[in-house]
Amino acid sequence: MSKIICVDFDNTVCDSKFPNEGPPINGAKEALEELKRDGWEIHILSCRTSPSVYKYPIDRIEQVRKMEQFLKENNIPFDKVLNMDKPIAYCYIDDRAVAFRGDWKQAIIDVKKLNG
């Protein structure tokens, strides 16, 4: 498997202020720089490109452009900004993710923790 890592945008790379972007999350730039140095290809993705998430019409290409602009303005390394299609990746970094490690009981506990 190629060294692709997918990273969520909102609340992982930047504070979520949709439809705008908040400031970068502390440590995101440095972490992604380290991953880049280690040879990872970084793909950024976000639900902000999904028309099924928002009730009003959304321009997916414009959302991708806005994320690319934010990343460039903040010197945050990336290779691609994706349009919500789930690509093959080594792993995903996301503020709403639950790691599955073969134990469904633990996964349910982790989901409930996310839900508060």
Backbone as ProteinMPNN parsed JSONL, in Angstrom:
{"seq_chain_A": "MSKIICVDFDNTVCDSKFPNEGPPINGAKEALEELKRDGWEIHILSCRTSPSVYKYPIDRIEQVRKMEQFLKENNIPFDKVLNMDKPIAYCYIDDRAVAFRGDWKQAIIDVKKLNG", "coords_chain_A": {"N_chain_A": [[0.849, -1.179, 0.0], [0.526, 2.226, -0.804], [2.13, 5.099, 0.639], [-0.043, 6.862, 1.72], [-1.771, 9.219, 3.545], [-4.781, 10.228, 4.943], [-6.277, 13.213, 5.935], [-8.556, 14.874, 7.912], [-10.159, 18.055, 7.487], [-11.725, 20.194, 8.885], [-11.703, 21.036, 12.289], [-9.491, 19.473, 12.667], [-7.295, 20.138, 11.035], [-7.877, 22.852, 10.926], [-9.774, 25.175, 12.976], [-13.287, 24.752, 12.988], [-15.33, 26.832, 11.269], [-17.399, 26.881, 9.508], [-19.186, 28.454, 6.907], [-16.626, 29.402, 6.587], [-13.102, 29.318, 7.429], [-11.543, 28.596, 10.504], [-8.776, 29.507, 12.674], [-5.588, 27.779, 12.194], [-5.22, 24.565, 13.752], [-3.379, 24.124, 16.702], [-0.197, 22.781, 16.275], [-0.829, 21.31, 14.003], [0.326, 22.055, 11.495], [3.068, 21.527, 11.959], [2.997, 18.795, 12.501], [2.068, 17.743, 10.063], [4.131, 18.585, 8.429], [6.178, 16.973, 9.441], [5.196, 14.42, 8.759], [5.304, 14.686, 5.969], [8.089, 14.941, 5.592], [8.77, 12.386, 6.341], [7.997, 10.987, 4.167], [5.296, 10.642, 3.538], [2.331, 10.863, 1.552], [0.05, 13.389, 1.577], [-3.352, 13.656, 1.879], [-6.05, 15.784, 1.976], [-9.274, 15.913, 3.316], [-12.846, 16.578, 3.579], [-16.087, 16.931, 4.999], [-17.268, 19.229, 4.202], [-17.352, 19.379, 1.499], [-19.478, 17.896, 0.753], [-22.64, 17.594, -0.597], [-24.684, 16.263, 0.65], [-24.459, 16.74, 3.321], [-25.049, 19.384, 3.866], [-27.878, 21.516, 3.773], [-28.367, 23.427, 1.875], [-27.621, 24.423, -1.531], [-24.348, 23.487, -2.525], [-21.158, 24.359, -3.694], [-18.963, 22.18, -4.635], [-16.403, 22.241, -5.827], [-15.611, 24.864, -5.337], [-15.404, 24.769, -2.539], [-13.244, 23.015, -2.271], [-11.257, 24.603, -3.449], [-11.186, 26.717, -1.586], [-10.228, 25.385, 0.693], [-7.697, 24.582, -0.254], [-6.536, 27.102, -0.65], [-6.488, 28.09, 1.991], [-4.698, 26.232, 3.174], [-2.353, 26.739, 1.701], [-1.942, 29.49, 2.293], [-1.321, 29.286, 4.968], [0.945, 27.822, 4.959], [0.805, 25.027, 5.194], [1.591, 21.738, 4.639], [0.471, 19.68, 1.912], [-0.715, 17.255, -0.447], [-2.971, 16.704, -1.996], [-6.327, 17.94, -2.165], [-9.284, 16.497, -1.449], [-12.474, 15.508, -2.867], [-14.459, 14.456, -1.154], [-14.665, 11.759, -1.784], [-13.923, 8.542, -0.68], [-10.718, 7.61, -0.476], [-8.234, 5.02, -1.044], [-6.133, 4.53, 1.621], [-3.384, 4.534, 3.923], [-3.965, 5.249, 6.541], [-6.342, 7.233, 8.415], [-6.718, 10.489, 9.732], [-8.759, 12.07, 11.904], [-11.06, 14.172, 13.584], [-13.424, 13.022, 14.378], [-13.175, 10.309, 14.426], [-13.127, 6.796, 15.185], [-11.003, 4.4, 16.294], [-10.793, 1.145, 15.134], [-9.922, -1.821, 16.543], [-10.324, -4.535, 16.442], [-12.076, -5.088, 18.511], [-15.263, -4.899, 19.176], [-16.848, -4.158, 21.37], [-15.244, -2.28, 22.696], [-15.102, -0.404, 20.664], [-17.763, 0.556, 20.6], [-17.883, 1.772, 23.13], [-16.027, 3.809, 22.682], [-17.353, 5.254, 20.64], [-19.552, 6.189, 22.07], [-18.236, 7.87, 23.856], [-17.404, 9.899, 22.106], [-19.836, 11.026, 21.543], [-20.458, 12.342, 23.798]], "CA_chain_A": [[0.0, 0.0, 0.0], [1.33, 3.436, -0.858], [2.165, 5.883, 1.871], [-1.039, 7.937, 1.67], [-2.493, 9.453, 4.791], [-5.891, 11.161, 4.749], [-6.435, 14.064, 7.102], [-9.749, 15.708, 7.911], [-9.848, 19.492, 7.489], [-12.362, 20.936, 9.977], [-11.424, 20.584, 13.657], [-8.297, 18.644, 12.678], [-6.276, 21.051, 10.517], [-8.28, 24.199, 11.344], [-11.035, 25.271, 13.711], [-14.418, 24.778, 12.067], [-16.168, 28.036, 11.27], [-18.044, 26.748, 8.205], [-18.508, 28.145, 5.644], [-15.259, 29.916, 6.594], [-12.133, 28.514, 8.162], [-10.969, 29.206, 11.689], [-7.315, 29.431, 12.661], [-5.028, 26.425, 12.213], [-5.13, 23.869, 15.031], [-1.996, 24.081, 17.193], [0.577, 21.578, 16.0], [-1.204, 20.647, 12.742], [1.333, 22.329, 10.475], [4.311, 20.826, 12.299], [2.756, 17.354, 12.35], [2.001, 17.426, 8.633], [5.499, 18.742, 7.92], [6.918, 15.767, 9.812], [4.711, 13.322, 7.909], [5.86, 14.924, 4.628], [9.518, 14.586, 5.653], [8.849, 10.931, 6.457], [7.635, 10.387, 2.886], [3.86, 10.428, 3.365], [1.528, 11.691, 0.656], [-1.016, 13.897, 2.445], [-4.615, 13.992, 1.222], [-6.961, 16.485, 2.874], [-10.677, 15.727, 2.942], [-13.784, 17.257, 4.471], [-17.52, 16.842, 4.69], [-17.725, 20.503, 3.642], [-17.55, 19.209, 0.055], [-20.577, 16.954, 0.548], [-23.97, 18.211, -0.635], [-25.615, 15.55, 1.526], [-24.286, 17.225, 4.686], [-25.612, 20.72, 3.993], [-29.217, 21.565, 3.188], [-28.409, 24.382, 0.77], [-26.694, 24.009, -2.61], [-22.938, 23.713, -2.218], [-20.246, 24.223, -4.821], [-17.881, 21.322, -4.13], [-15.11, 22.707, -6.345], [-15.277, 26.086, -4.598], [-14.959, 24.362, -1.199], [-11.887, 22.484, -2.429], [-10.373, 25.761, -3.679], [-11.047, 27.442, -0.325], [-9.333, 24.623, 1.561], [-6.346, 24.7, -0.82], [-6.07, 28.457, -0.378], [-6.178, 28.144, 3.425], [-3.486, 25.451, 3.417], [-1.219, 27.465, 1.116], [-1.721, 30.724, 3.057], [-0.774, 28.933, 6.274], [2.133, 26.989, 4.719], [0.533, 23.682, 5.695], [1.853, 20.852, 3.505], [-0.538, 18.731, 1.44], [-0.545, 16.856, -1.835], [-4.263, 16.798, -2.669], [-7.551, 18.153, -1.405], [-10.23, 15.57, -2.083], [-13.867, 15.895, -3.031], [-15.294, 13.595, -0.306], [-14.602, 10.353, -2.148], [-13.016, 7.872, 0.25], [-9.637, 6.954, -1.207], [-7.43, 4.033, -0.347], [-5.088, 5.208, 2.387], [-2.808, 3.752, 5.015], [-4.796, 5.567, 7.7], [-7.079, 8.496, 8.407], [-6.674, 11.286, 10.951], [-10.038, 12.779, 11.886], [-11.537, 14.472, 14.936], [-14.625, 12.239, 14.663], [-12.876, 8.918, 14.101], [-12.963, 5.781, 16.22], [-10.106, 3.355, 15.806], [-11.266, -0.222, 15.362], [-8.766, -2.698, 16.746], [-10.776, -5.906, 16.609], [-12.914, -5.228, 19.697], [-16.476, -4.109, 18.958], [-17.306, -3.567, 22.639], [-14.456, -1.07, 22.908], [-15.512, 0.566, 19.639], [-19.024, 1.165, 21.057], [-17.513, 2.67, 24.233], [-15.376, 4.964, 22.07], [-18.387, 6.027, 19.954], [-20.331, 6.881, 23.105], [-17.394, 8.969, 24.357], [-17.476, 10.989, 21.115], [-21.186, 11.599, 21.604], [-20.55, 13.12, 25.032]], "C_chain_A": [[0.891, 1.237, 0.0], [1.196, 4.228, 0.435], [1.262, 7.107, 1.74], [-1.701, 8.019, 3.028], [-3.559, 10.509, 4.522], [-6.141, 11.908, 6.046], [-7.687, 14.913, 6.926], [-9.342, 17.173, 8.042], [-10.395, 20.192, 8.734], [-12.135, 20.25, 11.32], [-10.264, 19.603, 13.749], [-7.111, 19.462, 12.175], [-6.594, 22.486, 10.948], [-9.549, 24.118, 12.191], [-12.167, 25.389, 12.703], [-15.245, 26.031, 12.294], [-16.965, 28.067, 9.963], [-19.136, 27.785, 8.041], [-17.095, 28.717, 5.544], [-14.348, 28.954, 7.347], [-11.705, 29.294, 9.391], [-9.46, 29.123, 11.615], [-6.827, 27.987, 12.63], [-5.016, 25.862, 13.638], [-3.657, 23.832, 15.441], [-1.36, 22.725, 16.885], [0.266, 20.901, 14.682], [-0.123, 20.828, 11.675], [2.594, 21.508, 10.725], [4.151, 19.311, 12.125], [2.737, 16.955, 10.88], [3.354, 17.618, 7.964], [6.335, 17.496, 8.234], [6.502, 14.569, 8.967], [5.275, 13.458, 6.498], [7.333, 14.525, 4.585], [9.718, 13.084, 5.707], [8.359, 10.212, 5.205], [6.156, 10.117, 2.668], [3.289, 11.365, 2.312], [0.292, 12.086, 1.459], [-2.218, 14.315, 1.611], [-5.536, 14.612, 2.266], [-8.379, 16.23, 2.388], [-11.579, 16.374, 3.971], [-15.211, 17.005, 4.031], [-18.041, 18.152, 4.096], [-17.871, 20.431, 2.121], [-18.749, 18.323, -0.263], [-21.936, 17.653, 0.527], [-24.964, 17.495, 0.267], [-25.526, 16.039, 2.975], [-25.01, 18.556, 4.897], [-26.908, 20.817, 3.211], [-29.327, 22.55, 2.03], [-27.43, 23.931, -0.315], [-25.255, 24.394, -2.26], [-22.102, 23.476, -3.469], [-19.022, 23.464, -4.32], [-16.51, 21.812, -4.581], [-14.673, 23.965, -5.609], [-14.793, 25.749, -3.189], [-13.538, 23.798, -1.25], [-10.909, 23.637, -2.61], [-10.138, 26.538, -2.384], [-10.113, 26.707, 0.63], [-7.893, 24.714, 1.06], [-5.744, 26.065, -0.51], [-5.66, 28.595, 1.091], [-4.859, 27.428, 3.718], [-2.253, 26.177, 2.893], [-0.9, 28.722, 1.918], [-1.07, 30.45, 4.4], [0.435, 28.012, 6.19], [2.001, 25.601, 5.326], [0.695, 22.715, 4.523], [0.679, 19.913, 3.207], [-0.211, 18.38, 0.006], [-1.832, 17.023, -2.634], [-5.327, 17.212, -1.667], [-8.624, 17.388, -2.157], [-11.66, 16.067, -2.007], [-14.805, 14.905, -2.337], [-15.339, 12.138, -0.737], [-13.579, 9.674, -1.244], [-11.94, 7.117, -0.525], [-8.999, 5.842, -0.375], [-6.305, 4.79, 0.353], [-4.563, 4.255, 3.449], [-3.615, 3.982, 6.286], [-5.44, 6.927, 7.507], [-6.879, 9.173, 9.756], [-7.893, 12.193, 10.904], [-10.502, 13.009, 13.319], [-12.761, 13.652, 15.327], [-14.408, 10.754, 14.391], [-12.815, 8.05, 15.353], [-12.078, 4.693, 15.617], [-10.705, 1.989, 16.136], [-10.064, -1.142, 15.413], [-9.206, -4.113, 17.081], [-11.696, -6.14, 17.795], [-14.128, -4.322, 19.562], [-17.0, -3.49, 20.243], [-16.551, -2.274, 22.927], [-14.835, -0.005, 21.884], [-16.804, 1.282, 20.05], [-18.747, 2.144, 22.2], [-16.912, 3.946, 23.658], [-16.37, 5.853, 21.334], [-19.194, 6.823, 20.979], [-19.538, 8.022, 23.732], [-17.43, 10.158, 23.413], [-18.786, 11.748, 21.235], [-21.414, 12.377, 22.899], [-21.292, 12.404, 26.076]], "O_chain_A": [[1.891, 1.29, 0.716], [0.259, 4.037, 1.211], [1.737, 8.24, 1.659], [-2.135, 7.012, 3.587], [-3.274, 11.558, 3.943], [-6.207, 11.309, 7.119], [-7.852, 15.589, 5.91], [-8.31, 17.491, 8.634], [-9.63, 20.72, 9.542], [-12.347, 19.046, 11.466], [-10.068, 18.969, 14.785], [-6.053, 19.484, 12.803], [-5.691, 23.247, 11.293], [-10.294, 23.139, 12.137], [-12.021, 26.053, 11.677], [-15.787, 26.252, 13.377], [-17.181, 29.13, 9.382], [-19.939, 27.979, 8.954], [-16.431, 28.538, 4.522], [-14.785, 27.911, 7.833], [-11.523, 30.51, 9.33], [-8.915, 28.709, 10.592], [-7.565, 27.073, 12.997], [-4.824, 26.6, 14.605], [-2.789, 23.542, 14.618], [-1.916, 21.672, 17.195], [1.004, 20.01, 14.262], [0.289, 19.863, 11.031], [3.121, 20.872, 9.812], [5.066, 18.634, 11.656], [3.325, 15.942, 10.5], [3.69, 16.89, 7.03], [7.103, 17.027, 7.394], [7.347, 13.796, 8.514], [5.679, 12.465, 5.894], [7.772, 13.851, 3.653], [10.705, 12.561, 5.189], [8.306, 8.982, 5.171], [5.79, 9.433, 1.712], [3.71, 12.516, 2.195], [-0.428, 11.224, 1.963], [-2.128, 15.199, 0.759], [-5.771, 14.022, 3.321], [-8.657, 16.318, 1.192], [-11.155, 16.684, 5.085], [-15.501, 16.883, 2.841], [-19.141, 18.182, 3.545], [-18.455, 21.331, 1.517], [-19.008, 18.03, -1.431], [-22.34, 18.242, 1.529], [-25.995, 18.071, 0.616], [-26.428, 15.775, 3.77], [-25.524, 18.82, 5.984], [-27.025, 20.265, 2.116], [-30.3, 22.503, 1.277], [-26.518, 23.149, -0.048], [-24.993, 25.49, -1.764], [-22.317, 22.512, -4.204], [-18.152, 24.035, -3.663], [-15.558, 21.798, -3.8], [-13.494, 24.12, -5.292], [-13.862, 26.385, -2.695], [-12.725, 24.076, -0.368], [-9.845, 23.65, -1.99], [-9.017, 26.969, -2.113], [-9.296, 27.335, 1.302], [-6.97, 24.902, 1.853], [-4.571, 26.163, -0.148], [-4.606, 29.154, 1.395], [-4.005, 27.959, 4.428], [-1.224, 26.225, 3.567], [0.265, 29.001, 2.199], [-0.342, 31.297, 4.918], [0.899, 27.485, 7.201], [2.951, 25.064, 5.897], [0.004, 22.856, 3.514], [-0.002, 19.425, 4.109], [0.491, 19.124, -0.679], [-1.803, 17.429, -3.795], [-5.248, 16.886, -0.483], [-8.842, 17.603, -3.349], [-12.003, 16.926, -1.195], [-15.847, 14.557, -2.893], [-16.016, 11.343, -0.085], [-12.475, 10.19, -1.067], [-12.224, 6.1, -1.157], [-9.205, 5.749, 0.835], [-5.612, 5.597, -0.266], [-5.23, 3.289, 3.819], [-3.915, 3.041, 7.02], [-5.128, 7.664, 6.572], [-6.872, 8.514, 10.796], [-8.046, 12.99, 9.979], [-10.352, 12.133, 14.171], [-13.101, 13.594, 16.509], [-15.369, 10.023, 14.15], [-12.489, 8.526, 16.44], [-12.381, 4.142, 14.558], [-11.075, 1.721, 17.279], [-9.289, -1.236, 14.461], [-8.574, -4.807, 17.878], [-12.065, -7.283, 18.065], [-14.039, -3.118, 19.803], [-17.549, -2.389, 20.206], [-17.148, -1.286, 23.353], [-14.882, 1.179, 22.215], [-16.92, 2.494, 19.864], [-19.32, 3.233, 22.23], [-17.25, 5.045, 24.098], [-16.255, 7.077, 21.39], [-19.482, 8.001, 20.768], [-20.119, 9.042, 24.103], [-17.481, 11.303, 23.861], [-18.833, 12.964, 21.049], [-22.459, 13.004, 23.068], [-21.461, 12.922, 27.179]]}, "name": "protein", "num_of_chains": 1, "seq": "MSKIICVDFDNTVCDSKFPNEGPPINGAKEALEELKRDGWEIHILSCRTSPSVYKYPIDRIEQVRKMEQFLKENNIPFDKVLNMDKPIAYCYIDDRAVAFRGDWKQAIIDVKKLNG"}
